Amino acid sequence: MRRALIAANWKMHGSRDFIRELVGQLLPSLSNGVNGVDLVLCPPFPYLAQVAELSRGAELILGAQNICSEHEGAFTGEISGRMLADFKVRYVIVGHSERRKLMAENDALVARKFVAAQASGLIPVLCVGETLDERNSGNAAQVVEQQLSAVLEGSGVEALRSAVIAYEPVWAIGTGCSASTSQAQDMHASIRRMIAEHDPEVAQSVQIVYGGSVTPDNAPDLFSQPDIDGGLIGGASLNAESFIRICQSVS
Ligand code: 13P
């Protein structure tokens, strides 16, 4: 039986005041955790220490939104996995579509970031997903397979034992237009089949979460699907009431 995982990706939002208030509002409902669910908060880098402090003793796990592919050295502006681990970060998002598109991160770099995360003891949350054009031209599964293959070639299927996959169709991110439950379930099942070709047991055990316009209204249906193990939540995670309802909708 796979555990569920709900991760809040706050992206480049917040301030010290905002985060103090948001975490303060989350704690009464989430500090003791939600049965069977890993709860992860991914603030922007400067607020990692603040979130760690505010959530001390609570069942909330710290995650980061990005990682450098290198461990140390002259890489101005970059942040290594070792540094993240030093701040008790446990998860790190790699290959988010915003970074692929806006920061020109390609599959090869994402694969190296995945390696760097695991080398530092972090659990990578590998984001995959197709654009609307790719879906409309019938290539969605192929695109996702290629993104996944880059990591499998670099790290091997065993590496997925300590990783999370996030299926985030680009067209559903921040648009208010989530994938339907069947579109999401179909792709999650297809990702599991791709992994099963390498190792059926890993395919059954890896957590695959869905991201893209998840709300308290659509979360219960999405999370009830057999291959959807939770969510990576953007906009709705910036509102305490919405995020709590999403976390509590995992059955
Ligand atoms: P939204 O929930 O705002 O669509 O963002 C999803 C996402 O990109 C999470 O990483």
Boltz pocket constraint, residues with backbone or C-beta under 6 A from the ligand:
constraints:
  - pocket:
      binder: B
      contacts: [[A, 9], [A, 96], [A, 168], [A, 172], [A, 173], [A, 174], [A, 175], [A, 176], [A, 211], [A, 212], [A, 213], [A, 214], [A, 232], [A, 233], [A, 234], [A, 235], [A, 236]]
      max_distance: 6.0
